[in-house]
Amino acid sequence: MSQLWENSLKWIAENMPAISAGLAGAGVSALMNIKDGKPKKYTITSACVCGIIGISVAGIMGHFGLERGWEVFFGCVVGFLGADKLRDIANNVVNNRLNNVKSQQGNKNENQ
C-alpha cells in the first residue's frame, strides 16, 4: 500500500505544473461566473471545461517552445476567457480553415 502512495505522490510532483494550470483555470472561471451571477450548473461545467483546457495547454507548451513556469499564467488566461469564448475562438479558427480549403479547391476547379 505504501508503494501506491509513493507512486501517486511522485506522479503529482512530476505533473504539478499541469495540475496547477488546470486548477487555476477552473478557479478563475468559477470566480468569473460567480461574479457575473451565472447559475451553479453553468459555473461548475464551465470551470471543469476550463480546467481541462488549462491542463491541455500546459501539456503542449513545450511543443511551442515556451518556457516552463508559465503554465499557471496560461491556465488563468483560459479561465478568464471562459469556456464559451474559447469555443467561439475554436469555431472561428476551424471555419476560417474550412473556408480557405473550400476557396482553394474552387480556384483549382476553375483553373482546370
TAGICOR-V598373 format. One record per backbone hydrogen bond with DSSP energy under -0.5 kcal/mol. NH is the residue of the N-H (numbers start at 1). CO is the residue of the C=O. E is the energy in kcal/mol with one decimal. If there is no record, write none. Layout:
nh->NH co->CO e->E
nh->NH co->CO e->E
This chain:
nh->5 co->1 e->-1.6
nh->6 co->2 e->-2.6
nh->7 co->3 e->-2.8
nh->8 co->4 e->-2.5
nh->9 co->5 e->-2.7
nh->10 co->6 e->-2.0
nh->11 co->7 e->-2.4
nh->12 co->8 e->-2.4
nh->13 co->9 e->-2.3
nh->14 co->10 e->-2.3
nh->15 co->11 e->-1.8
nh->16 co->13 e->-0.8
nh->19 co->15 e->-2.4
nh->20 co->16 e->-3.0
nh->21 co->17 e->-2.1
nh->22 co->18 e->-2.3
nh->23 co->19 e->-2.5
nh->24 co->20 e->-2.6
nh->25 co->21 e->-2.6
nh->26 co->22 e->-2.4
nh->27 co->23 e->-2.7
nh->28 co->24 e->-2.7
nh->29 co->25 e->-2.1
nh->30 co->26 e->-2.5
nh->31 co->27 e->-2.5
nh->32 co->28 e->-2.6
nh->33 co->29 e->-2.3
nh->34 co->30 e->-2.4
nh->35 co->31 e->-2.4
nh->36 co->32 e->-1.9
nh->37 co->34 e->-1.1
nh->38 co->33 e->-2.7
nh->43 co->39 e->-2.5
nh->44 co->40 e->-2.8
nh->45 co->41 e->-2.3
nh->46 co->42 e->-2.6
nh->47 co->43 e->-2.2
nh->48 co->44 e->-2.2
nh->49 co->45 e->-2.3
nh->50 co->46 e->-2.6
nh->51 co->47 e->-2.3
nh->52 co->48 e->-2.3
nh->53 co->49 e->-2.5
nh->54 co->50 e->-2.6
nh->55 co->51 e->-2.1
nh->56 co->52 e->-2.2
nh->57 co->53 e->-2.9
nh->58 co->54 e->-2.2
nh->59 co->55 e->-1.8
nh->60 co->56 e->-1.4
nh->61 co->57 e->-0.8
nh->63 co->60 e->-0.7
nh->64 co->60 e->-0.8
nh->64 co->61 e->-1.0
nh->65 co->62 e->-1.1
nh->66 co->61 e->-1.9
nh->70 co->67 e->-0.9
nh->74 co->70 e->-2.3
nh->75 co->71 e->-2.3
nh->76 co->72 e->-2.4
nh->77 co->73 e->-2.2
nh->78 co->74 e->-2.3
nh->79 co->75 e->-2.2
nh->80 co->76 e->-2.7
nh->81 co->77 e->-2.5
nh->82 co->78 e->-2.2
nh->85 co->81 e->-0.5
nh->86 co->82 e->-2.1
nh->87 co->83 e->-2.2
nh->88 co->84 e->-2.3
nh->89 co->85 e->-2.4
nh->90 co->86 e->-2.5
nh->91 co->87 e->-2.7
nh->92 co->88 e->-2.3
nh->93 co->89 e->-2.3
nh->94 co->90 e->-2.4
nh->95 co->91 e->-2.8
nh->96 co->92 e->-2.5
nh->97 co->93 e->-2.2
nh->98 co->94 e->-2.7
nh->99 co->95 e->-2.6
nh->100 co->96 e->-2.2
nh->101 co->97 e->-2.3
nh->102 co->98 e->-2.6
nh->103 co->99 e->-2.5
nh->104 co->100 e->-2.1
nh->105 co->101 e->-2.3
nh->106 co->102 e->-2.3
nh->107 co->103 e->-2.0
nh->108 co->104 e->-1.8
nh->109 co->105 e->-2.1
nh->110 co->106 e->-1.8
nh->111 co->107 e->-1.7
nh->112 co->108 e->-0.9
